[in-house]
Structure formats: C-alpha cells, structure tokens
Amino acid sequence: MISQPISVLFFANSEVRAGVEEHILSLLHGLDRSHFRLHLAATPELLRLFGSDLPRDVEALPLSLCSPKNLGAAYRLARILRERKIEILHSHAFYASLLASPIAWLCRVPVVIETQHGREAWRHGWLKEHYFVDRLVGRFVDQYIAVSEANARYLTEEKGLPARKVGVIWNGIDLTRFEPARVAPPGIKKSVGCNDGDPLLLVVGRLEPQKGHRVLLDAFPAVSRDFPRARLVCIGEGALRSELESKARSLGLEGNVLFVGYQSNVPDWLAAADVTVLPSFYEGLPLTAIECLASGKPMVATSVDGTPEVVVNEKTGLTVPPGDAELLAAALCRLLREPELRRQLGAAGRLWVEEQFSIQKQVFKTQELYLRARAESRRRRHGFGRREAEIHRRTEEDVHGRALDVLSEGVGTQVESRR
C-alpha cells in the first residue's frame, strides 16, 4: 500500500513532437495518479508543441539541458530533483539520459530509468560506435526500458549493457481512436485527386532520411504503371520536403504523389486509405505501424529493428528489405491486386494490436516497473546493517566518481557530433 504518491520526473531534451514525444505524452495521461505524482522537465519548444495536450495536473518545467557545458541548466535540474523530492527520474533516449542520469545519481534520486527508443544513426567515430560513454552512463542507470525485442538486443549485444538492467515494454496506442469501422469524411479522397474507386496509399512519418521516402518515390513509378489512378499521400513535415517534392516532379509523379504536411486527423486519412507503407531504414517500435494496423489497414514495411514485431510478414502485413525499391514496388502492387489479401491482413493486424499494443498494457507494465524498482531501492537502503551500508555507499561513490571523471573528459565530443 502506498501512503503517498511517488514523485516521478520525466526528462526530454528534444525540440520536435514525434513518436518518442507521443510515447511520453501517453504515459503522462495514463499513469495512475493514486500511485504517482508527475512532473515533466522539457525544452520550452517541446512544451509549446504539447500545448493543451499535456495533462493539467502534470507540472511542466521548462529546461534546456542540451549540453554538458550548460552548467546553469544542470544546476536547475539538480534543484528540481531535490526540491520536488523526485523518487524516479525517467529520461527518454540516450542523449537525455547522458546528461540527466549522472545528475540524478549525485542528487541521490532512488531510481533512474532510461527508455531507449531505437538505434542511434548519428553515431560515427570510434568513441561513439564502441559505446564507451554509454556503458559509463549505465553505471548511473538502474533500469533500461527497450521498446522492442530488437531494441533490447541492441542494448545488450551491441552496447554491452547488463541484461539484468534491460526489460521490454512494447509501445501502445489508444485503440479507440483507430477503428476499422471508421468512415472517412466526405471529400477527403477528392481533396487529393482520388475518385471513390481509385487506390489510395498512405505513408505517415517525418520527412527525414530515416523514414525512407526517397526509396518509396523510386518505387512508385512501377506502381503507377500498373495502377495509373493510384495516389500516394505523404503525411508529415521535415527537412526533406522540398527535395522530395522536386524528386516526385522529376519522376513524373506530380499528379500521383501528394505531400499534405502535418495533419491532425490521421485516423480519417487511415479510414480513406487502401494500403499503408513504412519504408524506414531504422525504427524502435513504430507507432505509425501500430496505428495503421489498428485501423484495419494492411501495411508494407521494411524489416528493420522492431517493425517486424508489429508487421509480421504474411500475417499482419508484408515486409521487404530496407532500401530495395523494386521489392517495395512489388509488395505494394501485390496488395493492390489482391483485395482479399488486404482484407485478411487488415483483420489479422487489428487483432494483433488489440492483443499486444494497447496503451493500457504499456501503462500497466510501466507502473509495475516503477513500483518494483522503487521497492527494490528501498530494500537496498534498509536491508544492510550500518557497517555494510557504509561499505556499499563508499564503494558505489568510488566507482561512480571514476565514471564521472571519465564522462567529464569524453562526453563533450559525443554530444557535439551526435547529429
């Protein structure tokens, strides 16, 4: 029985609102207030993007801690941790944990957690590619949450983090927002030049190199040859928009490929779609794939990282190797030719996400982890005799102190070139 709620601080230093940030927002909405008192330390830009979607009872704390050189922000984080008596610090992604976890340890925060949302493509150079700093920071982290089984293997097999610290909690979504029976609003297909019987393909994702839009555009001329009335709608914004629009024109796809930017009504677009596609080069566990399957729509996706855990080949969708435009086009054409296969995959996909990827399941497992980790922390604190506790404390301080010394020397290079 919990006498009073456990104080939990979420920390994020991103300045975009994408999958990781939606993951944070879902937890902030779903965690049980009788067990947890919630705070969010994040960049002013992210707090602005969250706006009214952030629950009103979550304390929002503007904090731009984006470099170890920003001592003022580090001091502010330490003050937040101490003044609010934070019992659990939960950082999202390695870069946030890199900066926050050592500070939490210095402030004697009982539980430090990092959620790893996927492979870090920005890593180049010996220091970053060998995960030396990751293992040092790992000394300050009590528990890692991997969002997929593939993600867990990355943490243990590539980064070399202790398996005992790594657990898997699959991402989840609010399934009530994505219903197969949803009817698309009148005119949504016509707005992109589609008549009612014309095939509509949908890709939802940031227009960034990770998401593979270039490969999808290379694949689409073959789709258009077999299905001249097919339309590909790209939802999302990003740095590549101008380049991708130019590429579509150069391929003669102006009338077949439409870039519609950010859309708040993604469930309506999914209701109108016949086929969805996710051509990414890497992912954690893609929320977009879960949303498409929840809407009963078949998906063609690349077989990267955690994606095949959602899009199970020939069962809940079709998967192809990343970067292969020819195989991507073939899979899309296959789905467009076979309406019964689309129906079967769509129905199976909905059942799969109902069983495994609900936000209720994600929140429940996260709460379990929080309570278990906090109880373990209390046992460690109270389970030693005075002499053993002092030896344990001094040993821990010595090990972590050496790690802090190395971090202060090597982390600057890691941070400066992460992107």
Secondary structure per residue as TSV (DSSP state, phi and psi in degrees):
chain	resnum	aa	ss	phi	psi
A	1	M	-	360.0	131.0
A	2	I	-	-95.1	122.5
A	3	S	S	-71.4	-38.3
A	4	Q	S	-147.1	156.6
A	5	P	-	-60.7	145.7
A	6	I	E	-77.9	133.2
A	7	S	E	-85.3	118.5
A	8	V	E	-118.3	129.6
A	9	L	E	-110.9	120.6
A	10	F	E	-87.6	138.1
A	11	F	E	-128.5	129.3
A	12	A	E	-142.1	137.7
A	13	N	-	-117.9	24.6
A	14	S	-	-83.1	162.8
A	15	E	-	-125.4	18.7
A	16	V	S	-126.6	161.5
A	17	R	-	-113.4	102.7
A	18	A	S	-136.1	-151.2
A	19	G	H	-61.2	-43.4
A	20	V	H	-61.1	-42.8
A	21	E	H	-70.6	-34.5
A	22	E	H	-66.6	-35.7
A	23	H	H	-58.9	-48.0
A	24	I	H	-59.6	-46.8
A	25	L	H	-62.0	-39.9
A	26	S	H	-61.9	-41.9
A	27	L	H	-66.7	-40.5
A	28	L	H	-63.6	-31.8
A	29	H	H	-75.6	-37.5
A	30	G	H	-92.5	-23.9
A	31	L	S	-64.4	142.2
A	32	D	-	-70.7	117.1
A	33	R	T	-69.9	-17.6
A	34	S	T	-74.5	-17.9
A	35	H	T	-104.6	-30.3
A	36	F	E	-133.9	139.8
A	37	R	E	-108.0	123.5
A	38	L	E	-109.0	139.2
A	39	H	E	-133.3	150.3
A	40	L	E	-131.1	115.9
A	41	A	E	-100.0	119.3
A	42	A	E	-153.7	166.2
A	43	T	-	-63.7	148.6
A	44	P	H	-54.4	-36.1
A	45	E	H	-65.1	-42.3
A	46	L	H	-66.9	-40.4
A	47	L	H	-62.1	-36.9
A	48	R	H	-64.6	-41.8
A	49	L	H	-66.6	-35.3
A	50	F	H	-67.1	-42.4
A	51	G	G	51.7	-132.2
A	52	S	G	-75.1	-6.6
A	53	D	G	-73.5	-17.4
A	54	L	S	-75.2	128.5
A	55	P	-	-55.2	140.3
A	56	R	T	-67.2	-23.6
A	57	D	T	-89.1	2.9
A	58	V	S	-91.2	123.4
A	59	E	E	-74.0	119.1
A	60	A	E	-93.6	125.4
A	61	L	E	-123.3	102.4
A	62	P	E	-61.7	128.6
A	63	L	-	-155.5	118.0
A	64	S	-	-105.5	80.7
A	65	L	-	-104.9	90.4
A	66	C	-	-119.4	5.3
A	67	S	S	-157.9	143.6
A	68	P	T	-65.4	-14.6
A	69	K	T	-77.8	-14.7
A	70	N	-	-84.6	80.6
A	71	L	H	-68.3	-31.5
A	72	G	H	-63.3	-43.3
A	73	A	H	-68.2	-36.8
A	74	A	H	-63.0	-41.8
A	75	Y	H	-64.3	-39.4
A	76	R	H	-64.1	-41.1
A	77	L	H	-61.4	-43.0
A	78	A	H	-60.9	-40.0
A	79	R	H	-64.0	-42.6
A	80	I	H	-58.8	-46.8
A	81	L	H	-61.1	-41.4
A	82	R	H	-77.3	-47.7
A	83	E	H	-66.8	-33.0
A	84	R	T	-95.7	4.9
A	85	K	T	50.3	52.1
A	86	I	-	-65.3	130.7
A	87	E	S	-102.6	-24.3
A	88	I	E	-135.5	122.1
A	89	L	E	-101.5	126.4
A	90	H	E	-121.9	102.2
A	91	S	E	-93.8	150.0
A	92	H	E	-118.2	115.2
A	93	A	S	85.0	154.1
A	94	F	H	-60.0	-40.8
A	95	Y	H	-62.3	-37.6
A	96	A	H	-68.7	-43.6
A	97	S	H	-65.1	-37.6
A	98	L	H	-52.8	-39.5
A	99	L	H	-89.3	-35.2
A	100	A	H	-91.8	-34.7
A	101	S	H	-63.5	-44.0
A	102	P	H	-61.3	-37.0
A	103	I	H	-65.1	-41.1
A	104	A	H	-62.0	-40.2
A	105	W	H	-64.3	-43.4
A	106	L	H	-61.4	-31.1
A	107	C	T	-88.6	6.4
A	108	R	T	60.1	37.1
A	109	V	-	-67.0	127.9
A	110	P	S	-62.9	-36.7
A	111	V	E	-132.4	127.8
A	112	V	E	-121.3	123.8
A	113	I	E	-125.3	142.1
A	114	E	E	-126.3	128.1
A	115	T	E	-96.0	124.4
A	116	Q	E	-98.2	117.6
A	117	H	-	-97.0	0.7
A	118	G	S	155.5	175.9
A	119	R	-	-67.5	147.9
A	120	E	-	-99.2	103.0
A	121	A	T	-73.0	-12.8
A	122	W	T	-77.0	-5.4
A	123	R	-	-76.4	118.4
A	124	H	-	-143.0	143.3
A	125	G	S	102.8	157.4
A	126	W	H	-59.7	-48.5
A	127	L	H	-60.2	-46.9
A	128	K	H	-74.9	-38.7
A	129	E	H	-72.7	-18.8
A	130	H	T	-98.0	2.4
A	131	Y	T	58.4	30.7
A	132	F	H	-63.2	-47.0
A	133	V	H	-66.8	-35.1
A	134	D	H	-58.9	-43.3
A	135	R	H	-70.6	-31.3
A	136	L	H	-66.9	-47.5
A	137	V	H	-61.7	-31.9
A	138	G	G	-59.2	-21.5
A	139	R	G	-66.3	-22.2
A	140	F	G	-97.7	-3.3
A	141	V	-	-105.5	129.4
A	142	D	S	-85.6	-33.1
A	143	Q	E	-150.2	135.0
A	144	Y	E	-106.4	135.2
A	145	I	E	-104.8	120.0
A	146	A	E	-97.2	137.6
A	147	V	S	-86.3	-2.2
A	148	S	S	-156.2	164.4
A	149	E	H	-63.7	-38.8
A	150	A	H	-62.7	-39.3
A	151	N	H	-62.9	-40.3
A	152	A	H	-63.9	-41.0
A	153	R	H	-64.4	-38.1
A	154	Y	I	-59.0	-42.9
A	155	L	I	-67.2	-42.0
A	156	T	I	-87.0	-41.6
A	157	E	I	-86.3	-37.5
A	158	E	I	-93.7	-48.4
A	159	K	S	-78.3	-23.5
A	160	G	-	76.2	28.2
A	161	L	-	-80.8	152.7
A	162	P	-	-63.5	128.8
A	163	A	G	-60.4	-30.8
A	164	R	G	-64.9	-19.5
A	165	K	G	-92.1	-7.4
A	166	V	E	-107.9	126.6
A	167	G	E	-131.4	153.9
A	168	V	E	-104.1	127.5
A	169	I	-	-130.4	108.9
A	170	W	-	-63.7	145.8
A	171	N	-	-60.9	155.3
A	172	G	-	-139.9	164.6
A	173	I	B	-134.0	166.6
A	174	D	-	-79.1	100.8
A	175	L	G	-65.3	-22.2
A	176	T	G	-68.3	-18.7
A	177	R	G	-80.7	-15.6
A	178	F	S	-128.5	93.2
A	179	E	-	-113.7	132.8
A	180	P	T	-59.6	-26.7
A	181	A	T	-82.5	-2.7
A	182	R	-	-61.1	137.5
A	183	V	-	-101.8	130.9
A	184	A	-	-66.6	141.7
A	185	P	-	-59.8	145.5
A	186	P	T	-57.7	135.4
A	187	G	T	90.9	-7.7
A	188	I	T	-67.7	-36.4
A	189	K	T	-73.0	-39.4
A	190	K	G	-64.2	-26.6
A	191	S	G	-64.8	-18.5
A	192	V	G	-116.4	22.0
A	193	G	T	80.1	19.2
A	194	C	-	-100.7	129.6
A	195	N	-	-81.7	168.9
A	196	D	T	-58.1	-35.4
A	197	G	T	-90.6	-1.2
A	198	D	S	-80.1	141.5
A	199	P	-	-69.6	135.5
A	200	L	E	-119.2	119.2
A	201	L	E	-105.4	143.2
A	202	L	E	-131.3	132.4
A	203	V	E	-125.2	127.0
A	204	V	E	-116.1	118.5
A	205	G	S	170.3	158.2
A	206	R	-	-61.1	143.2
A	207	L	S	-84.8	73.9
A	208	E	S	-131.2	159.3
A	209	P	G	-53.9	-36.5
A	210	Q	G	-52.9	-36.2
A	211	K	G	-83.2	-8.3
A	212	G	-	76.8	22.4
A	213	H	H	-63.1	-32.2
A	214	R	H	-60.0	-43.2
A	215	V	H	-65.4	-39.9
A	216	L	H	-62.2	-40.9
A	217	L	H	-66.0	-37.6
A	218	D	H	-63.9	-29.8
A	219	A	H	-79.8	-25.2
A	220	F	H	-73.1	-27.4
A	221	P	H	-57.0	-37.6
A	222	A	H	-66.2	-36.6
A	223	V	H	-65.7	-43.4
A	224	S	H	-65.8	-31.4
A	225	R	H	-63.8	-40.3
A	226	D	H	-84.0	-28.0
A	227	F	-	-134.0	78.7
A	228	P	T	-60.3	-25.4
A	229	R	T	-91.1	0.7
A	230	A	-	-68.9	141.2
A	231	R	E	-121.0	136.6
A	232	L	E	-108.7	119.1
A	233	V	E	-106.1	124.1
A	234	C	E	-105.7	112.5
A	235	I	E	-98.8	128.4
A	236	G	-	134.9	159.7
A	237	E	-	-116.4	168.3
A	238	G	-	164.9	176.8
A	239	A	T	-66.3	-22.0
A	240	L	T	-92.8	5.2
A	241	R	H	-56.9	-50.9
A	242	S	H	-60.9	-43.1
A	243	E	H	-62.0	-43.6
A	244	L	H	-69.1	-38.8
A	245	E	H	-62.7	-40.4
A	246	S	H	-65.5	-40.0
A	247	K	H	-64.6	-41.4
A	248	A	H	-60.5	-41.1
A	249	R	H	-65.0	-42.2
A	250	S	H	-65.8	-25.9
A	251	L	T	-89.0	1.3
A	252	G	T	73.1	31.1
A	253	L	-	-109.4	16.9
A	254	E	T	-52.3	-42.9
A	255	G	T	-82.6	-12.9
A	256	N	T	-102.6	-21.8
A	257	V	E	-119.5	125.3
A	258	L	E	-121.8	129.6
A	259	F	E	-103.1	113.2
A	260	V	E	-108.3	4.8
A	261	G	E	71.1	-163.0
A	262	Y	-	-68.0	136.6
A	263	Q	-	-131.2	128.0
A	264	S	S	-80.5	-14.2
A	265	N	-	-107.5	48.6
A	266	V	H	-55.0	-40.8
A	267	P	H	-57.1	-33.7
A	268	D	H	-69.0	-40.3
A	269	W	H	-65.3	-38.8
A	270	L	H	-64.5	-37.0
A	271	A	H	-62.4	-30.4
A	272	A	H	-84.8	-17.4
A	273	A	-	-78.4	151.7
A	274	D	S	-98.4	-38.1
A	275	V	E	-140.7	143.2
A	276	T	E	-117.3	159.6
A	277	V	E	-145.0	143.2
A	278	L	E	-137.8	94.6
A	279	P	-	-94.9	32.4
A	280	S	-	-63.3	156.5
A	281	F	S	-91.0	-25.3
A	282	Y	-	-157.9	153.5
A	283	E	-	-150.4	171.4
A	284	G	S	-96.2	-86.6
A	285	L	S	-138.2	102.4
A	286	P	-	-69.8	120.8
A	287	L	H	-61.9	-35.0
A	288	T	H	-58.1	-42.4
A	289	A	H	-63.4	-42.3
A	290	I	H	-62.6	-42.8
A	291	E	H	-64.7	-40.8
A	292	C	H	-65.3	-44.4
A	293	L	H	-66.9	-37.0
A	294	A	H	-62.2	-28.5
A	295	S	T	-82.9	1.6
A	296	G	T	77.3	21.7
A	297	K	-	-103.8	132.8
A	298	P	-	-70.4	149.0
A	299	M	E	-129.3	142.4
A	300	V	E	-105.2	123.9
A	301	A	E	-136.7	158.3
A	302	T	E	-81.0	145.9
A	303	S	-	-86.7	69.8
A	304	V	-	-120.2	138.4
A	305	D	T	49.0	-126.2
A	306	G	T	-83.1	-4.2
A	307	T	H	-57.5	-43.9
A	308	P	H	-66.5	-11.1
A	309	E	H	-75.3	-20.2
A	310	V	H	-100.7	-57.1
A	311	V	S	-91.0	91.3
A	312	V	-	-85.3	119.1
A	313	N	B	-56.9	129.3
A	314	E	T	68.8	3.6
A	315	K	T	-118.2	-52.1
A	316	T	T	-117.1	2.9
A	317	G	B	171.2	-168.3
A	318	L	E	-121.2	140.0
A	319	T	E	-120.6	149.2
A	320	V	E	-136.4	160.6
A	321	P	-	-65.2	149.4
A	322	P	T	-67.7	143.4
A	323	G	T	81.9	3.7
A	324	D	-	-104.2	94.8
A	325	A	H	-64.7	-36.2
A	326	E	H	-65.6	-47.6
A	327	L	H	-68.8	-33.1
A	328	L	H	-63.3	-45.8
A	329	A	H	-61.8	-41.6
A	330	A	H	-62.6	-41.8
A	331	A	H	-67.0	-40.8
A	332	L	H	-63.7	-44.2
A	333	C	H	-63.6	-37.5
A	334	R	H	-60.0	-45.6
A	335	L	H	-66.3	-38.3
A	336	L	H	-67.5	-29.9
A	337	R	H	-78.9	-25.2
A	338	E	-	-118.6	85.3
A	339	P	H	-60.8	-32.6
A	340	E	H	-68.7	-37.5
A	341	L	H	-64.6	-40.8
A	342	R	H	-58.8	-43.8
A	343	R	H	-64.4	-45.3
A	344	Q	H	-62.9	-46.5
A	345	L	H	-65.9	-39.0
A	346	G	H	-63.1	-43.7
A	347	A	H	-66.5	-43.0
A	348	A	H	-66.0	-37.2
A	349	G	H	-63.1	-42.3
A	350	R	H	-61.4	-45.1
A	351	L	H	-61.7	-39.6
A	352	W	H	-63.8	-44.8
A	353	V	H	-72.6	-31.1
A	354	E	H	-60.6	-39.5
A	355	E	H	-74.1	-36.1
A	356	Q	H	-120.3	-22.3
A	357	F	-	-125.0	36.4
A	358	S	B	-83.0	151.0
A	359	I	H	-65.3	-29.8
A	360	Q	H	-61.7	-41.0
A	361	K	H	-68.2	-41.8
A	362	Q	H	-62.0	-45.8
A	363	V	H	-64.9	-43.6
A	364	F	H	-59.1	-45.8
A	365	K	H	-68.8	-33.5
A	366	T	H	-67.1	-42.8
A	367	Q	H	-61.9	-42.7
A	368	E	H	-57.5	-44.8
A	369	L	H	-63.8	-45.3
A	370	Y	H	-56.4	-50.2
A	371	L	H	-66.3	-39.7
A	372	R	H	-66.6	-43.6
A	373	A	H	-66.8	-39.0
A	374	R	H	-68.0	-40.3
A	375	A	H	-64.0	-40.4
A	376	E	H	-63.8	-39.5
A	377	S	H	-62.1	-40.9
A	378	R	H	-67.7	-36.9
A	379	R	H	-64.4	-41.3
A	380	R	H	-62.4	-38.9
A	381	R	H	-71.0	-38.1
A	382	H	H	-102.0	-9.6
A	383	G	H	-83.9	-13.8
A	384	F	S	-91.2	151.4
A	385	G	-	-73.3	171.9
A	386	R	H	-61.1	-44.1
A	387	R	H	-66.2	-46.1
A	388	E	H	-63.9	-38.7
A	389	A	H	-63.6	-39.6
A	390	E	H	-67.1	-42.3
A	391	I	H	-61.3	-45.2
A	392	H	H	-60.3	-43.9
A	393	R	H	-63.2	-45.7
A	394	R	H	-66.4	-39.9
A	395	T	H	-62.7	-44.7
A	396	E	H	-63.4	-42.6
A	397	E	H	-64.2	-38.7
A	398	D	H	-64.8	-47.4
A	399	V	H	-64.1	-47.9
A	400	H	H	-69.5	-32.5
A	401	G	H	-63.4	-43.4
A	402	R	H	-62.1	-40.4
A	403	A	H	-63.5	-40.7
A	404	L	H	-62.9	-39.2
A	405	D	H	-60.8	-46.3
A	406	V	H	-66.4	-41.4
A	407	L	H	-59.0	-44.3
A	408	S	H	-62.4	-26.3
A	409	E	H	-84.5	-39.5
A	410	G	H	-103.7	-12.7
A	411	V	H	-78.1	-25.0
A	412	G	H	-58.7	-46.1
A	413	T	H	-61.8	-40.7
A	414	Q	H	-60.5	-43.4
A	415	V	H	-72.7	-44.2
A	416	E	H	-61.9	-32.6
A	417	S	T	-110.6	20.8
A	418	R	-	-66.1	-24.9
A	419	R	-	-114.4	360.0
